[in-house]
């Protein structure tokens, strides 16, 4: 499922496990994890309810810097982010911004768009590892 640049995949795992798998796969690819935010825990601390919702913020300067060199405004969308969340029916999903959509959104140069294409492939592979059943790659 893709909507306005947002790619969403069904997960065979609960939100925490999907994000654990994504984090491990990202680190294995040499990406840096900057933060992990548990929105559900934040809601609970505020006395509110929220289904399982966790955000991972990760990236690599070698991938992001060429995009920002082309158009600095893309920095509002970087580093990369992925959200694991549970819907009202109890199904888990993983959502992330398509780097090619970001390239279009920010009007990146052709050269930077090629970098975005590579990032899109890496991100798709990481998302597949995070959401599919079976052993991690």
DSSP file (Angstrom, degrees, kcal/mol; ACC not computed):
  #  RESIDUE AA STRUCTURE BP1 BP2  ACC     N-H-->O    O-->H-N    N-H-->O    O-->H-N    TCO  KAPPA ALPHA  PHI   PSI    X-CA   Y-CA   Z-CA
    1    1 A X              0   0    0      0, 0.0     7,-3.2     0, 0.0     2,-0.4   0.000 360.0 360.0 360.0 131.6    0.0    0.0    0.0
    2    2 A X  E     +A    7   0A   0      5,-0.2     2,-0.4    96,-0.0     5,-0.2  -0.999 360.0 174.8-133.5 134.9    1.4    3.5   -0.9
    3    3 A X  E >   -A    6   0A   0      3,-2.4     3,-2.1    -2,-0.4     0, 0.0  -0.930  69.5 -25.6-145.2 115.9   -0.3    6.8   -0.2
    4    4 A X  T 3  S-     0   0    0     -2,-0.4     3,-0.1     1,-0.3    -1,-0.0   0.873 130.0 -42.2  51.0  43.5    1.2   10.2   -0.9
    5    5 A X  T 3  S+     0   0    0      1,-0.2    93,-3.3    92,-0.1     2,-0.6   0.377 112.1 122.2  88.1  -4.3    4.8    8.9   -0.7
    6    6 A X  E <   -AB   3  97A   0     -3,-2.1    -3,-2.4    91,-0.2     2,-0.5  -0.829  46.9-158.8 -96.6 121.4    4.1    6.7    2.4
    7    7 A X  E     -AB   2  96A   0     89,-3.2    89,-2.2    -2,-0.6     2,-0.4  -0.867  10.5-172.5 -99.1 129.6    4.8    3.0    1.8
    8    8 A X  E     - B   0  95A   0     -7,-3.2     2,-0.4    -2,-0.5    87,-0.2  -0.987   2.6-173.0-129.0 126.3    3.0    0.7    4.2
    9    9 A X  E     - B   0  94A   0     85,-2.8    85,-2.5    -2,-0.4     2,-0.2  -0.921  27.2-116.6-118.0 141.5    3.6   -3.1    4.5
   10   10 A X  E     - B   0  93A   0     -2,-0.4     2,-0.4    83,-0.2    83,-0.2  -0.501  33.6-142.1 -69.5 144.2    1.8   -5.7    6.5
   11   11 A X        -     0   0    0     81,-2.7    81,-0.5    -2,-0.2   121,-0.2  -0.896  18.9-152.5-114.6 142.3    3.9   -7.3    9.2
   12   12 A X  S    S+     0   0    0    119,-3.3     2,-0.3    -2,-0.4   120,-0.1   0.433  84.5  61.9 -82.4  -1.0    4.0  -10.9   10.3
   13   13 A X  S    S-     0   0    0    118,-0.2    -2,-0.1   117,-0.1    79,-0.1  -0.786  93.1 -96.2-123.5 162.7    5.2   -9.6   13.7
   14   14 A X     >  -     0   0    0     -2,-0.3     4,-2.8     1,-0.1     5,-0.2  -0.298  50.1 -97.8 -69.2 167.7    4.0   -7.3   16.5
   15   15 A X  H  > S+     0   0    0      1,-0.2     4,-2.4     2,-0.2     5,-0.2   0.894 122.2  49.0 -58.8 -45.1    5.1   -3.7   16.3
   16   16 A X  H  > S+     0   0    0      1,-0.2     4,-2.5     2,-0.2    -1,-0.2   0.935 114.1  45.3 -62.3 -45.8    8.0   -4.1   18.8
   17   17 A X  H  > S+     0   0    0      2,-0.2     4,-2.7     1,-0.2     5,-0.2   0.912 111.5  52.5 -65.6 -42.3    9.4   -7.2   17.1
   18   18 A X  H  X S+     0   0    0     -4,-2.8     4,-2.3     1,-0.2    -1,-0.2   0.919 113.2  44.2 -59.3 -43.2    9.1   -5.6   13.6
   19   19 A X  H  X S+     0   0    0     -4,-2.4     4,-2.9    -5,-0.2    -1,-0.2   0.864 110.8  54.3 -72.2 -34.4   11.0   -2.6   14.8
   20   20 A X  H  X S+     0   0    0     -4,-2.5     4,-2.4    -5,-0.2    -2,-0.2   0.930 111.5  45.9 -59.0 -44.8   13.6   -4.8   16.6
   21   21 A X  H  X S+     0   0    0     -4,-2.7     4,-2.4     2,-0.2    -2,-0.2   0.898 113.1  49.3 -66.1 -41.6   14.1   -6.6   13.3
   22   22 A X  H  X S+     0   0    0     -4,-2.3     4,-2.8    -5,-0.2     5,-0.2   0.931 111.1  49.7 -63.0 -45.3   14.3   -3.4   11.4
   23   23 A X  H  X S+     0   0    0     -4,-2.9     4,-2.4     1,-0.2    -2,-0.2   0.925 112.3  47.0 -60.1 -46.0   16.8   -1.9   13.9
   24   24 A X  H  X S+     0   0    0     -4,-2.4     4,-2.2     1,-0.2    -1,-0.2   0.913 114.0  47.7 -62.7 -42.9   19.0   -5.0   13.7
   25   25 A X  H  X S+     0   0    0     -4,-2.4     4,-1.2     2,-0.2    -2,-0.2   0.893 111.5  50.5 -66.4 -40.0   18.9   -5.1    9.9
   26   26 A X  H  <>S+     0   0    0     -4,-2.8     5,-2.5     1,-0.2     3,-0.4   0.928 111.7  47.2 -63.4 -45.7   19.7   -1.4    9.7
   27   27 A X  H ><5S+     0   0    0     -4,-2.4     3,-1.7     1,-0.2    -1,-0.2   0.887 107.9  56.3 -63.3 -38.5   22.7   -1.7   12.0
   28   28 A X  H 3<5S+     0   0    0     -4,-2.2    -1,-0.2     1,-0.3    -2,-0.2   0.795 105.3  52.7 -63.8 -27.7   23.9   -4.8   10.0
   29   29 A X  T 3<5S-     0   0    0     -4,-1.2    -1,-0.3    -3,-0.4    -2,-0.2   0.375 125.2-103.9 -87.6   3.8   23.9   -2.6    6.8
   30   30 A X  T < 5S+     0   0    0     -3,-1.7     2,-0.2     1,-0.3    -3,-0.2   0.622  73.3 144.1  85.6  13.1   26.1    0.0    8.6
   31   31 A X      < -     0   0    0     -5,-2.5     2,-0.4    -6,-0.2    -1,-0.3  -0.587  48.0-124.5 -85.5 149.8   23.3    2.5    9.3
   32   32 A X  E     -C   59   0A   0     27,-3.2    27,-2.1    -2,-0.2     2,-0.7  -0.787  12.1-141.3 -95.1 133.2   23.2    4.5   12.5
   33   33 A X  E     +C   58   0A   0     -2,-0.4    25,-0.3    25,-0.2     3,-0.1  -0.857  20.4 179.0 -93.1 119.0   20.2    4.4   14.7
   34   34 A X  E     -     0   0A   0     23,-2.5     2,-0.3    -2,-0.7    24,-0.2   0.831  60.6 -14.5 -89.0 -37.1   19.6    7.9   16.1
   35   35 A X  E     -C   57   0A   0     22,-1.6    22,-2.9     2,-0.0     2,-0.4  -0.992  44.0-151.4-163.8 156.4   16.5    7.3   18.2
   36   36 A X  E     -C   56   0A   0     -2,-0.3     2,-0.5    20,-0.2    20,-0.2  -0.985  20.2-164.2-134.0 124.4   13.6    4.9   18.9
   37   37 A X  E     -C   55   0A   0     18,-2.8    18,-2.9    -2,-0.4     2,-1.0  -0.943  11.7-156.4-118.2 123.5   10.4    6.5   20.1
   38   38 A X  E  >  -C   54   0A   0     -2,-0.5     4,-1.9    16,-0.2    16,-0.2  -0.809  11.8-178.7 -97.7  94.5    7.7    4.4   21.8
   39   39 A X  H  > S+     0   0    0     14,-1.5     4,-2.5    -2,-1.0    -1,-0.2   0.843  80.9  57.9 -63.2 -33.8    4.6    6.6   21.2
   40   40 A X  H  > S+     0   0    0     13,-1.2     4,-2.4     2,-0.2    -1,-0.2   0.910 106.6  47.5 -63.0 -42.7    2.4    4.1   23.1
   41   41 A X  H  > S+     0   0    0     12,-0.2     4,-2.3     2,-0.2    -1,-0.2   0.883 111.0  52.3 -65.9 -38.1    4.6    4.5   26.2
   42   42 A X  H  X S+     0   0    0     -4,-1.9     4,-1.1     2,-0.2    -2,-0.2   0.907 109.8  48.5 -63.4 -42.0    4.4    8.3   25.9
   43   43 A X  H ><>S+     0   0    0     -4,-2.5     5,-3.1     1,-0.2     3,-0.6   0.925 110.6  51.1 -62.9 -44.5    0.7    8.2   25.7
   44   44 A X  H ><5S+     0   0    0     -4,-2.4     3,-1.9     1,-0.3    -2,-0.2   0.902 106.3  54.6 -60.6 -41.5    0.5    5.9   28.7
   45   45 A X  H 3<5S+     0   0    0     -4,-2.3    -1,-0.3     1,-0.3    -2,-0.2   0.779 108.3  50.2 -63.0 -25.8    2.7    8.3   30.7
   46   46 A X  T <<5S-     0   0    0     -4,-1.1    -1,-0.3    -3,-0.6    -2,-0.2   0.341 124.0-105.7 -92.6   5.7    0.2   11.1   29.8
   47   47 A X  T < 5S+     0   0    0     -3,-1.9     2,-0.3     1,-0.3    -3,-0.2   0.716  83.3 119.9  78.5  21.3   -2.7    8.9   31.0
   48   48 A X      < -     0   0    0     -5,-3.1     2,-0.4    -6,-0.2    -1,-0.3  -0.760  59.7-123.2-116.6 162.3   -3.9    8.2   27.4
   49   49 A X        +     0   0    0     -2,-0.3     2,-0.3    -3,-0.1    -8,-0.1  -0.869  31.2 164.1-107.3 139.6   -4.3    5.0   25.4
   50   50 A X        -     0   0    0     -2,-0.4     3,-0.2   -10,-0.1    -6,-0.1  -0.952  37.4-115.8-150.9 132.0   -2.7    4.3   22.1
   51   51 A X        -     0   0    0     -2,-0.3    37,-0.1     1,-0.2    36,-0.0  -0.211  65.0 -60.4 -59.6 161.3   -2.3    1.0   20.3
   52   52 A X  S    S+     0   0    0     35,-0.1    34,-2.1    33,-0.1     2,-0.3  -0.205  70.4 163.7 -49.9 122.1    1.3   -0.1   19.9
   53   53 A X  E     + D   0  85A   0     32,-0.2   -14,-1.5    -3,-0.2   -13,-1.2  -0.908   6.8 172.0-149.2 112.4    3.1    2.6   17.9
   54   54 A X  E     -CD  38  84A   0     30,-2.8    30,-3.0    -2,-0.3     2,-0.4  -0.978  14.9-155.4-130.2 140.3    7.0    2.8   17.7
   55   55 A X  E     -CD  37  83A   0    -18,-2.9   -18,-2.8    -2,-0.4     2,-0.5  -0.930   1.6-161.2-116.1 134.0    9.2    5.0   15.5
   56   56 A X  E     -CD  36  82A   0     26,-2.8    26,-2.0    -2,-0.4     2,-0.5  -0.967   3.4-163.1-114.0 129.9   12.8    4.3   14.5
   57   57 A X  E     +CD  35  81A   0    -22,-2.9   -23,-2.5    -2,-0.5   -22,-1.6  -0.960  29.2 144.4-113.5 122.1   15.0    7.1   13.2
   58   58 A X  E     +CD  33  80A   0     22,-2.4    22,-1.3    -2,-0.5    21,-0.4  -0.948   6.8 126.4-152.4 164.8   18.1    6.0   11.3
   59   59 A X  E     -C   32   0A   0    -27,-2.1   -27,-3.2    -2,-0.3     2,-0.3  -0.994  40.9-104.3 169.3-164.8   20.4    6.8    8.5
   60   60 A X    >>  -     0   0    0     -2,-0.3     4,-2.5   -29,-0.2     3,-1.4  -0.953  19.0-135.0-156.3 129.0   23.8    7.4    7.2
   61   61 A X  H 3> S+     0   0    0     -2,-0.3     4,-2.3     1,-0.3     5,-0.3   0.810 105.7  62.9 -58.9 -30.2   25.5   10.6    6.2
   62   62 A X  H 34 S+     0   0    0      1,-0.2     4,-0.4     2,-0.2    -1,-0.3   0.811 112.8  35.7 -65.9 -28.0   26.9    9.1    3.0
   63   63 A X  H <> S+     0   0    0     -3,-1.4     4,-0.6     2,-0.1    -2,-0.2   0.862 123.8  39.6 -90.1 -41.1   23.3    8.5    1.9
   64   64 A X  H  X S+     0   0    0     -4,-2.5     4,-2.0     1,-0.2     3,-0.4   0.849 103.7  64.7 -80.6 -35.4   21.6   11.7    3.2
   65   65 A X  H  X S+     0   0    0     -4,-2.3     4,-2.6    -5,-0.3     5,-0.2   0.901  97.9  53.8 -61.0 -43.7   24.2   14.3    2.6
   66   66 A X  H  > S+     0   0    0     -4,-0.4     4,-1.2    -5,-0.3    -1,-0.2   0.860 109.3  51.0 -59.3 -31.8   24.1   14.1   -1.2
   67   67 A X  H  X S+     0   0    0     -4,-0.6     4,-2.2    -3,-0.4    -1,-0.2   0.922 112.3  45.1 -68.7 -43.2   20.4   14.7   -1.0
   68   68 A X  H  < S+     0   0    0     -4,-2.0    -2,-0.2     1,-0.2    -1,-0.2   0.800 107.1  58.9 -71.4 -28.4   20.8   17.7    1.2
   69   69 A X  H  < S+     0   0    0     -4,-2.6    -1,-0.2    -5,-0.2     3,-0.2   0.841 110.0  44.8 -66.3 -31.2   23.6   19.0   -1.0
   70   70 A X  H  < S-     0   0    0     -4,-1.2     2,-0.3     1,-0.3    -2,-0.2   0.910 140.1  -3.7 -75.9 -44.6   21.1   19.0   -3.9
   71   71 A X    ><  -     0   0    0     -4,-2.2     3,-2.0    -5,-0.1    -1,-0.3  -0.829  61.3-155.6-154.4 107.5   18.3   20.6   -1.8
   72   72 A X  G >  S+     0   0    0     -2,-0.3     3,-2.1     1,-0.3     4,-0.2   0.740  87.2  74.3 -61.2 -23.9   18.8   21.4    1.8
   73   73 A X  G >  S+     0   0    0      1,-0.3     3,-1.9     2,-0.2     4,-0.3   0.727  78.1  75.3 -64.2 -18.9   15.1   21.3    2.6
   74   74 A X  G X  S+     0   0    0     -3,-2.0     3,-1.7     1,-0.3     4,-0.4   0.714  76.5  80.2 -64.4 -17.0   15.1   17.5    2.3
   75   75 A X  G <  S+     0   0    0     -3,-2.1     3,-0.4     1,-0.3    -1,-0.3   0.710  78.7  67.5 -61.0 -20.2   16.8   17.6    5.7
   76   76 A X  G <  S+     0   0    0     -3,-1.9    -1,-0.3     1,-0.2    -2,-0.2   0.779 106.8  40.2 -68.4 -25.2   13.3   18.1    7.2
   77   77 A X  S <  S+     0   0    0     -3,-1.7     2,-0.3    -4,-0.3    -1,-0.2   0.392 102.5 122.1-103.3   0.2   12.6   14.5    6.1
   78   78 A X        +     0   0    0     -4,-0.4     2,-0.2    -3,-0.4   -19,-0.1  -0.861  39.6  50.5-115.9 152.9   16.0   13.0    7.0
   79   79 A X  S    S-     0   0    0    -21,-0.4   -20,-0.2    -2,-0.3   -18,-0.0   0.566  99.9-100.6 -63.7 173.4   17.2   11.0    8.7
   80   80 A X  E     -D   58   0A   0    -22,-1.3   -22,-2.4    -2,-0.2     2,-0.3  -0.256  41.0-160.4 -63.2 152.9   15.0    8.1    7.5
   81   81 A X  E     -D   57   0A   0    -24,-0.2    16,-0.6    -4,-0.1     2,-0.4  -0.985  12.2-171.0-137.3 147.5   12.1    7.1    9.7
   82   82 A X  E     -DE  56  96A   0    -26,-2.0   -26,-2.8    -2,-0.3     2,-0.5  -0.997   9.7-154.9-138.6 138.3   10.0    3.9    9.9
   83   83 A X  E     -DE  55  95A   0     12,-2.9    12,-2.8    -2,-0.4     2,-0.5  -0.955   2.0-163.4-117.4 121.4    6.8    3.5   12.0
   84   84 A X  E     +DE  54  94A   0    -30,-3.0   -30,-2.8    -2,-0.5     2,-0.3  -0.910  26.6 165.6-100.3 128.5    5.6    0.2   13.3
   85   85 A X  E     -DE  53  93A   0      8,-2.4     8,-2.9    -2,-0.5     2,-0.5  -0.983  34.2-131.9-148.1 153.9    2.0    0.4   14.4
   86   86 A X  E     - E   0  92A   0    -34,-2.1     6,-0.2    -2,-0.3   -35,-0.1  -0.903  23.9-143.0-108.7 131.6   -1.0   -1.7   15.2
   87   87 A X    >   -     0   0    0      4,-3.0     3,-2.0    -2,-0.5   -35,-0.1  -0.249  36.3 -90.4 -85.3 179.1   -4.4   -1.0   13.7
   88   88 A X  T 3  S+     0   0    0      1,-0.3    -1,-0.1     2,-0.1    -2,-0.0   0.737 126.8  55.6 -63.3 -23.4   -7.8   -1.3   15.4
   89   89 A X  T 3  S-     0   0    0      2,-0.1    -1,-0.3     1,-0.0     3,-0.1   0.458 120.9-106.4 -88.2  -1.1   -8.1   -4.9   14.3
   90   90 A X  S <  S+     0   0    0     -3,-2.0     2,-0.3     1,-0.3    -2,-0.1   0.513  74.3 138.8  90.2   5.3   -4.8   -5.9   15.9
   91   91 A X        -     0   0    0    -77,-0.0    -4,-3.0     1,-0.0     2,-0.4  -0.631  46.8-133.6 -84.4 142.3   -2.8   -6.1   12.6
   92   92 A X  E     - E   0  86A   0    -81,-0.5   -81,-2.7    -2,-0.3     2,-0.3  -0.779  23.3-175.8-101.5 142.1    0.7   -4.7   12.5
   93   93 A X  E     -BE  10  85A   0     -8,-2.9    -8,-2.4    -2,-0.4     2,-0.4  -0.910  18.4-146.5-131.1 155.7    2.0   -2.5    9.8
   94   94 A X  E     -BE   9  84A   0    -85,-2.5   -85,-2.8    -2,-0.3     2,-0.4  -0.994  22.0-174.5-124.3 123.6    5.3   -0.8    8.9
   95   95 A X  E     +BE   8  83A   0    -12,-2.8   -12,-2.9    -2,-0.4     2,-0.3  -0.919   9.7 160.2-121.3 144.3    5.2    2.6    7.2
   96   96 A X  E     -BE   7  82A   0    -89,-2.2   -89,-3.2    -2,-0.4     2,-0.4  -0.984  42.5 -96.5-155.1 158.1    8.0    4.7    5.8
   97   97 A X  E     -B    6   0A   0    -16,-0.6     2,-0.5    -2,-0.3   -91,-0.2  -0.624  39.6-120.6 -77.9 131.4    8.5    7.6    3.4
   98   98 A X    >>  -     0   0    0    -93,-3.3     4,-2.0    -2,-0.4     3,-0.8  -0.605  14.7-143.2 -70.1 119.1    9.5    6.5   -0.1
   99   99 A X  H 3> S+     0   0    0     -2,-0.5     4,-2.0     1,-0.3    -1,-0.2   0.810 101.2  57.2 -55.9 -30.0   12.9    8.2   -0.9
  100  100 A X  H 3> S+     0   0    0      2,-0.2     4,-1.8     1,-0.2    -1,-0.3   0.870 105.2  50.4 -69.1 -35.2   11.8    8.7   -4.5
  101  101 A X  H <> S+     0   0    0     -3,-0.8     4,-3.1     2,-0.2    -2,-0.2   0.888 108.9  52.3 -66.0 -39.2    8.8   10.6   -3.3
  102  102 A X  H  X S+     0   0    0     -4,-2.0     4,-2.3     2,-0.2    -2,-0.2   0.897 106.2  54.2 -62.8 -39.2   11.1   12.7   -1.2
  103  103 A X  H  X>S+     0   0    0     -4,-2.0     5,-2.5     1,-0.2     4,-0.6   0.915 113.4  41.9 -60.5 -43.2   13.2   13.4   -4.3
  104  104 A X  H ><5S+     0   0    0     -4,-1.8     3,-0.8     3,-0.2    -2,-0.2   0.923 111.8  55.0 -68.6 -45.1   10.1   14.7   -6.1
  105  105 A X  H 3<5S+     0   0    0     -4,-3.1    -2,-0.2     1,-0.3    -1,-0.2   0.878 118.0  34.6 -55.7 -40.6    8.8   16.6   -3.1
  106  106 A X  H 3<5S-     0   0    0     -4,-2.3    -1,-0.3    -5,-0.2    -2,-0.2   0.404 107.4-120.6 -99.9   1.6   12.1   18.5   -2.7
  107  107 A X  T <<5 -     0   0    0     -3,-0.8    -3,-0.2    -4,-0.6    -4,-0.1   0.929  41.5-168.3  62.5  47.2   12.9   18.8   -6.4
  108  108 A X      < -     0   0    0     -5,-2.5    -1,-0.1    -6,-0.2   -41,-0.1  -0.279  24.1-100.1 -68.7 153.6   16.3   17.0   -6.1
  109  109 A X     >  -     0   0    0    -42,-0.1     4,-2.5     1,-0.1     5,-0.2  -0.167  35.7-104.0 -64.0 165.1   18.8   17.0   -9.0
  110  110 A X  H  > S+     0   0    0      2,-0.2     4,-1.5     1,-0.2     5,-0.1   0.892 123.0  51.6 -59.6 -40.5   19.0   14.0  -11.3
  111  111 A X  H  > S+     0   0    0      1,-0.2     4,-1.3     2,-0.2    -1,-0.2   0.927 111.9  45.3 -64.0 -45.4   22.2   12.9   -9.5
  112  112 A X  H  > S+     0   0    0      1,-0.2     4,-2.3     2,-0.2    -1,-0.2   0.847 107.9  58.6 -67.5 -32.9   20.6   13.1   -6.1
  113  113 A X  H  X S+     0   0    0     -4,-2.5     4,-1.9     1,-0.2    -1,-0.2   0.844 101.7  55.1 -64.9 -32.3   17.6   11.3   -7.4
  114  114 A X  H  X S+     0   0    0     -4,-1.5     4,-1.7     2,-0.2    -1,-0.2   0.888 107.7  49.0 -65.5 -38.7   19.8    8.4   -8.3
  115  115 A X  H  X S+     0   0    0     -4,-1.3     4,-2.5     1,-0.2    -2,-0.2   0.910 109.2  52.8 -64.6 -41.9   21.0    8.3   -4.7
  116  116 A X  H  X S+     0   0    0     -4,-2.3     4,-2.5     1,-0.2    -2,-0.2   0.866 105.4  55.2 -61.0 -36.3   17.4    8.4   -3.6
  117  117 A X  H  X S+     0   0    0     -4,-1.9     4,-1.8     2,-0.2    -1,-0.2   0.906 108.5  47.4 -63.8 -41.5   16.7    5.4   -5.8
  118  118 A X  H  X S+     0   0    0     -4,-1.7     4,-2.3     2,-0.2    -2,-0.2   0.930 111.9  50.3 -63.8 -45.4   19.5    3.4   -4.1
  119  119 A X  H  X S+     0   0    0     -4,-2.5     4,-3.0     1,-0.2     5,-0.2   0.886 106.5  55.9 -60.1 -38.8   18.1    4.4   -0.7
  120  120 A X  H  X S+     0   0    0     -4,-2.5     4,-2.3     1,-0.2    -1,-0.2   0.904 108.5  47.5 -60.6 -41.6   14.7    3.3   -1.8
  121  121 A X  H  X S+     0   0    0     -4,-1.8     4,-2.0     2,-0.2    -2,-0.2   0.910 113.0  47.6 -66.1 -42.6   16.1   -0.2   -2.6
  122  122 A X  H  X S+     0   0    0     -4,-2.3     4,-2.4     2,-0.2    -2,-0.2   0.936 113.4  48.3 -62.4 -46.9   17.9   -0.4    0.7
  123  123 A X  H  X S+     0   0    0     -4,-3.0     4,-2.6     1,-0.2    -2,-0.2   0.886 109.2  52.7 -63.5 -40.0   14.9    0.7    2.6
  124  124 A X  H  X S+     0   0    0     -4,-2.3     4,-2.1    -5,-0.2    -1,-0.2   0.904 110.5  48.6 -62.1 -41.0   12.6   -1.8    0.8
  125  125 A X  H  X S+     0   0    0     -4,-2.0     4,-2.2     2,-0.2    -2,-0.2   0.905 111.8  48.3 -65.5 -41.8   15.0   -4.6    1.7
  126  126 A X  H  X S+     0   0    0     -4,-2.4     4,-2.2     2,-0.2    -2,-0.2   0.914 111.7  50.0 -63.7 -42.8   15.1   -3.5    5.3
  127  127 A X  H  X S+     0   0    0     -4,-2.6     4,-2.0     2,-0.2     5,-0.2   0.886 109.3  51.6 -64.1 -38.9   11.4   -3.3    5.5
  128  128 A X  H  X S+     0   0    0     -4,-2.1     4,-2.3     1,-0.2    -1,-0.2   0.930 110.5  48.3 -62.9 -45.6   11.0   -6.8    4.0
  129  129 A X  H  < S+     0   0    0     -4,-2.2    -2,-0.2     1,-0.2    -1,-0.2   0.889 113.6  48.4 -60.1 -40.1   13.4   -8.2    6.6
  130  130 A X  H  < S+     0   0    0     -4,-2.2    -1,-0.2     1,-0.2    -2,-0.2   0.834 120.0  34.1 -70.9 -33.5   11.5   -6.5    9.4
  131  131 A X  H  < S+     0   0    0     -4,-2.0  -119,-3.3    -5,-0.1  -118,-0.2   0.736  95.9  87.2-101.0 -24.6    8.0   -7.6    8.3
  132  132 A X  S  < S-     0   0    0     -4,-2.3     2,-0.1    -5,-0.2  -121,-0.0  -0.437  77.3-112.1 -81.4 152.9    8.3  -11.0    6.8
  133  133 A X  S    S+     0   0    0     -2,-0.1     2,-0.2  -120,-0.0    -1,-0.1  -0.342  76.3  48.0 -74.1 162.1    8.1  -14.2    8.8
  134  134 A X  S    S-     0   0    0     -2,-0.1     2,-0.0     2,-0.0     0, 0.0  -0.496  97.4 -22.7 102.8-173.5   11.2  -16.3    9.2
  135  135 A X        -     0   0    0     -2,-0.2     2,-0.1     1,-0.1    -3,-0.0  -0.318  68.2-104.2 -72.5 152.2   14.8  -15.6   10.0
  136  136 A X              0   0    0      1,-0.1    -1,-0.1    -2,-0.0    -6,-0.1  -0.465 360.0 360.0 -73.0 150.1   16.4  -12.2    9.6
  137  137 A X              0   0    0     -2,-0.1    -1,-0.1     0, 0.0    -2,-0.0   0.476 360.0 360.0 -73.3 360.0   18.7  -11.8    6.6
